[in-house]
Each structure stands twice: as C-alpha cells, then as structure tokens.
Amino acid sequence: MKADRRMKRVYQEEALLGVRFFECEEALAQWMNGMQADVIIGDPLYQGLVRECNAQYVPIPHVGLSGVMYAGANYEFIGKAGYDFLSRFIGI
C-alpha cells in the first residue's frame, strides 16, 4: 500500500503530468478505448485491450510485460528498417 501511494505522488511531478497511472487492465482498456489516438505503440499483449479504438496499433514488445514471449520478434526503431517496420502498421 505504501508503495502505491508513493507511486501516485511520483506521477504528480511536473515532468510526468502526461503519464497516466492505472490500477488494473480494465481501467487502461477503458481509457484507451475512450481516447482519439491515430497510432498506439505498445506491447502486443495490450493490443487485445484496444477493441473500440480506430487507432493503428504498432506492437513493440516490452520485456516487463510480455517477458520473453516476443524476444525473437523482428522489429526496428530507426533507419530504413525502422521506417519499413512502422510503415507496415501505419501505412506511411
């Protein structure tokens, strides 16, 4: 409990005002489906939470969430390979 209160205080820092703190996946899903984003970049496991959202979803694994499930995934962030990877999802 103390850690939760401390984390909420951390997210109130000016540098983190745009960061959202969610207690559970349902709250995250509700927020994601209510926003009007064009593109969402997140772990592939979160893609199932975005049901009603019309945004393009770019799956980029995060070891803290999906662990080694997507360790062998082929994705790039920069250069021509990064451009090619992103264009597959957002049609650029």
N, C-alpha and C positions, 0 to 999 in steps of 0.2 A: 504493500500500500504506500509506504513512504516513497519508494522509487517512482510510482505512478504520479504522485503529487510533484515530485522534483522534475520529472519529465515534462509535465504540463507547464511548469514555471519556465523551463528551458525554452519551450516553444513560444513563449510570450516575449522573448527577446526580440528587439527590433530587427535584427538580421534574419530572423526566422518567421517574420509575420505572415509570409505567404505559405508556410508549411502547415499542413493540416494534421491533427492528431486524432486517430480513430481507435476506439476501444475494441472493435470487432470487424470482421469482414463484411457483415451486413450493413454496418454504417458506412463503410467505404464504398460498397456497391451502390447504396442509395445516393451518396454524394456524386459518384462517378456518373451515374445514370441521369442525374439532375443537371449536370453542367453541360455547357455547349462547347465542347472542345472539337477541334478539327482532327487532331492527332493525339493519341495517348501512347506513351512509351512505357512499358512495364514488363515485369516478369510474366512469362507465358501462363503461369498459374492464375494470375489475376484476370486474364482475358475472359474467363468464364463469368466474371462478376459484371462485365460490361454488356448487358443484354439489350437495353433500350437505347443505348447511345449510338449515334450515327458516325462517331469518330472512327478514323482508321486506327487500328491497333498495331503497334510495332513491338513484337515480342523480343525483349532483350533480357536474358536470364540474370538473376541476382542470386548469388550463392547463399545469401542469408535467408532467402525464401525457398527456392526450389532445390537448394543443395546441389548435389552432383547430377540431378536428373537431366540437365541440359548442358553438362560440362563439355560435351562434344559438339554442341551446336555451332554451326558455321555462321558467324555474324561479324561485321566490321563496323567501325565507327567513323573512320577518316579516310581520306583519299578517294581514289576511283572505286575501290572495293566498298568503301563506306557509302558512297553515292549509289552504287548499284544495289547494295543491300537495302537501303532506305527506299529507293525508288520502287522496289518490288511491292512495298506496302502502301506508299502514299502517292504513287502514280506521278512522280516528277520526271 
